[in-house]
Amino acid sequence: MDVMNKPELTPLEVGASFKTIQVKGLAGTTMPPHYSTKEAVIVVQEGRALLKMPDSDHVLKKGCTFIIPAGKEHTLKIQQDFKAVAIMAVDSQINFI
């Protein structure tokens, strides 16, 4: 059974235009619905997860990158312990629904 759990979000770096955030979650958890106020690039470092959007699903695994459109609601079902870096605009916010 999946467990609803917010991801562990750790700020890494902040530059003039971009910031990076480490995203971590344990296998078997489901991150609640959320969205970013600006486009976000996800770079997967470890594990595997299913990114679920209202109109599509995407497998995220080690070594892949994915661009999440601004304002696009999504959840993340973690299949293997997961670690990724999110790259987004400095003024972008992650909002949980």
N, C-alpha and C positions, 0 to 999 in steps of 0.2 A: 504494500500500500504506500502511495506517495504521501509525503509530509509537506505541508505548506510551510515555507521557511524563506525569509528574506536572505538574499545573498550577503556575504561579507564583502563590503566595498571599502577598499583602502586607497586613499589618494596616493599617487606616486610622484608625479611631477606636474608643475604648472608653468607654462610658458606665456609668451605674449598673446598667442592665438589659440593654443591647444592645451588640454590637460589630459593626463592619463590616470586611469583608475584600475586597480586590480580587482577582479571579480572572482570569488571563490565559493564553491558549494559542494556539498557531499552527495555521493550517489544516493538515489532514492528520494531526494527532496525535489520539490517543485517550487520555483520562485514565483511569487504572486504576480498578477498582471501589473505591468508598469510600462512607461514610455519615456523617451528622452525628448526634451524640448527642441533639440537640434539633432541632425544626423549623427550617428555614432558608428565607428569602425570597431569591430570585435576581432581580436587576434587571439586564437586559442593556443594555449601553451601546454595544457594537459587535459586528459579526460575526453568525455563525450557527453553531449547533451542534445536534446531536441528543442529547437526554438520554434514555438508555436505562435503563429499570427492568425488573425481572423480568416485570412484567405489563403494561407499556405503554411507548410511546415518545412523546416530546414535542419539537417543534421550538422552539428558543429563538432569537429573532432580536432585533435592535436594537429597543428600545422595549418589549419584553414583560417581564412579571414572572411568576414561577412559585414556588409554595410546595412545598418538598420535605419530606415527612413525616419525623419523627424516626426514626432507625434504618433507613430505607429505602435499601438498597444501590442504587447507580446508577453509570453511566459517562457520559462525555461525549465524543462524536465531533465534533471541531471541523471544520466545513466551510469557514468563512471565519475569518480571524484574529479571535479572540474576546476580549472584555473585559466583565466583569460585576462587580457588587458583591453580595456575600452578606451578609445581615443575619441575625444569630442572637443567641441569649442569650449573655450574658457567659461563662457556664460551659459552653457547648457546645464540643464537640471534633469535628474532622474526622478520621476514622480511615480509612486506606487498608488494603485487604484484601490 
